[in-house]
């Protein structure tokens, strides 16, 4: 399994119960994200959990646009962000103080001291929505469960894992009352208890059908279509140019004088963009001239 390229998410449900779920497993899509920077292993793992989490959330939130999770704090890890668009393109980044020693095991609460989690829903057409969750638990799973409790008021459980090669996640949620079926009243407690026995090596090493059979071989599990996911960055030369222009004509001109061109590197994918005086002339006119 570890040598097989697999980047997918799959929904499932349990017959005669009020519980639905999702499982995501990513390897090269995750590796494409973490290879862009020299991350310590502990940060590779934490970023992997965020990648798996945004994949799970993206399949739940049905929008034509971008969904992101961003963590900000006052510890050595200043920012951690992942996002996914409607085409299942994933990207992510972590920024930290590299003068500090990164612990081998990271507590989210400690490294993002006094921080919070921001979940942003940005439709292509429509108003942006943000949900903010204070980081009070040690893990991202706990923070997400708190988010679902606050925003959707639905009992939800999340299991996440990453090891630098694969990242994966398992999600269970009790259906809202209007979608609930008459059936097994004890299903939620039983199914979440069984999911809590999942081991990291199972979450990262088993195909979804095998994982669910191992956890729920006595249950009637219904699997839905698999969706492929992949690494993809939304940066472009035009978007980057617009960001440069937002600095203002005077600052752009000073950069041209000092450096001969304006050079920008995308933090997510490491793509490099260079803008010369000629590139700027069409937008800035005479203000782009350096002599």
N, C-alpha and C positions, 0 to 999 in steps of 0.2 A: 504493500500500500504506500509506503513512504517514497518509493521511486516513481509513483504514478502521478502525473499532473492532474490535480483536481481542484477546481475553483468553483464551488457551487453552493447553492442554498436550496433547501427543500422544506416545504410545509407538510404537516401531518396533523391528523386528528384521531380521536378515539371514538369509535362507534358507541352510541348509547351513553355518551357522557357530555359534559359541558366544558371540555378542555381541548385546546388547540395548541400546536407547537410548531417550532421551526428548528432546523439544524443547519449550520453553515460550516464548511470546511474549505480552507484556502491554503495553497502552498506557494506556487510561483507568483501569484498576484501579491501575496504578502511579502515574498522575498524581493519583488520589484520595488516595493515601498522602502524596506529597511536597508537595501543596498545603496541608496542614494546618499547616505551619510554613514560615518563610522560610529555606530551606536554601541555602547556597552551592552552586554547580553541582557542585563536586567531591564534596560530600556527597550531592547528589541522585543522582549516578552510583553512588557506593558503596552507598547505601541501595538503589538499583535492583538492583544485583548481589545483595544479600542477599534482596530480594523474589523475584528469579528463582530463587535457590538454594533458598529454602524451598518454592517451588512444585515444583521438581524433587524435593526430598527427600520432600515430602508424598505424592507419587504413588508413591514407592518404598516408604515405610513404611506398611503397611496397619493402621491403628488407628482405632477409634471414639473420637476425641478430638483433642487439639491437639498440633501439632509446632512447636517454636520453635528459632531460632538466635539466640544472644545473644553479642555480643563485648564484653569488658570489658578495660580497660587503664588505664595511668597517664599516657597522653599527653593532648593536648587533647580527643580524642574519648573521652569517659568510657564511653558505652554506645551500642550499636547493636543493635537487636532487630527481628526479623520473626517472624511466626507465621502458621500456616494450620490451619484446622480441617477436619473430615471433609466439610464442605459446600463446600470450596474457597474459603472466605472468607479473604482476605489482609489483614493489617495490619502496620504497622511504624513505627519511630521511631528517630531518632538524637539523642543529647544531647552537646553539646560546649561547650567554653569559648569563648564568643563574644568574649572579650577578646583572643584570639589570632587571627592571620591564618591562614585556611585555605589551604593550598597548592593550586595549580591541578591538580596531579596527586598523588593520595594513595597512599602506600605503606601497606598495612594494618599491616605490621610496625612502621613508624615511628609512625603515629598511635595505635596501640594498644600502645605500648611496654611490654614486660614483661607483655603481656596473654595472654588465652586465649579460645578459642571454646567455648561450651557449647551442645550440641544436646540438647534436652529432649523426651522423648516422654511425654505425659501422657494416658493413656487416661481415658475418662469413668468407667469402672469398672476399677480395677486400680492397680497400683503404678507410680509415676513412675520413669522411667529417664533418666539423664543421661550423656552422653558428653562428655568434656573433651579439647580439643585445644590444645596450646600453639601460639601464633602464631609460626611460624618462617619462613614464606614471606612474600613481598611481596603476594600476592593471596589473595582468598577461594577461588579455584579450587584453589590449592595446599593450603590448609588443609582443604578438603573432601576432596580426594584422599587426604590423610593420614588423615582421619577414617575413610573407607571402608577404607583399608588396615589400620587398627587395629581397627575394630569388626566389619567383615564379612570382612576378609581376602580381598577380591576386588579385582583390578586394576580401577581406575575412573579415568575422565578427565572433567574438567568444564571447559566454556568459558562465560564469563559476560560480559555487556556491558550498558551502560545509557548513555543520553545526555540524560536529563531529559524525554524524550518517550516513548520505549519502553525496556523492559528485556527481556532474553531470555537463554536459556541452552540449552546442548546438553550432553547427558550420555551417555557410553558406559560400559558395564560388561561384564566378562567373566562369563558364567554360572557359577554354582557347579557343581561336578563332578556332583552328582546330577541337575542339569537339562541338562547338556551333551549335545549331539548329536555323533555322529561326522560329521566333515566337514573343513572347511578349517582346517588347523593354523596357517596363517600369518595368519588373518583378523584377530586382535587387533592385531598390529603394523601391518598394512596399513590397517585401518579407522581406527585412531587417528592414523596418519600423515596420512591424507586429511583427517580432521576438523581437524587442526592447521593446515591451510591456510585455515580459515574466517576471513573478514574481519568486522570489527565491523559494517560496513554490511550484510553478508549476514545476520548473526545477528539484526539488528534490523529489516531491511527486507524479508525474503523470507518467504512462507508456507512452512510446513514441507515440503510436497511438493516445492516448487521448490528449497528449500535442499538437501534430501536428494538430489534429482536432480542438482543442481550438484556436490555432493560425491561422490556414489556412482552415477553414471550407468552404470557397468559392473557394479554389484552388484545382486543381487536383494533389494530392500528391501520389507518387509511393514509397512504402516501399520495402526495400530489406531484405535479410535474416539477422536474428539476430545472432551476434557472442558473445559467452560467454567469460568473462574475469575473472581472478582470481589472488589472491596474489601468488607470487612465487619468491623465492630467488635463485640466481645462484651460491651461495657459495657452497663449498664442502670441504671435508678434504684435497683432493689433491691440489686444488687451494690455500687453506689457507697455506698449507705446502710450496708451491712454493713461496708464498708471504713472508713467514718467511725466507726461504733460500735466498731470494733477499737481506736480511739484511747483509749477509756476514758471513762467518764461525766464525770469531772472536767474533762478537757481539752475535751470537747465543750461542756460548760457554759460554760467560759471563752471558747470561740470564739463562742458565742451572745451572751454578755455584751459582748464586744469588738466584734463585727461585726453583731449582730442576727440573723444566720443563718450557716449553714455552706455555703460555696460551693466546689464541686469541678469542675474541668475535666478531662475525659479527655485524657490525653496523646496517645493514638492518633488520635482522631477529632475532638477539640476540642468535643465535646458538653458543655454546662454543666448542672450539677445544683445546685439550691438547696434546702437543708433548713432550715425554720424551727423555732421553738420548738414549735409545734403538731405538726410532723412528728416531733419527737423525744419529745414527751410520752408517746406510746403505748409507747415503748420504755424511756424513762428515768424516767417518772413524775415525781415532785416534783423529781428531780435536774435535770430539763430547765428548771425555772423559773428565770428570770433576775431576778425581783423578788418 
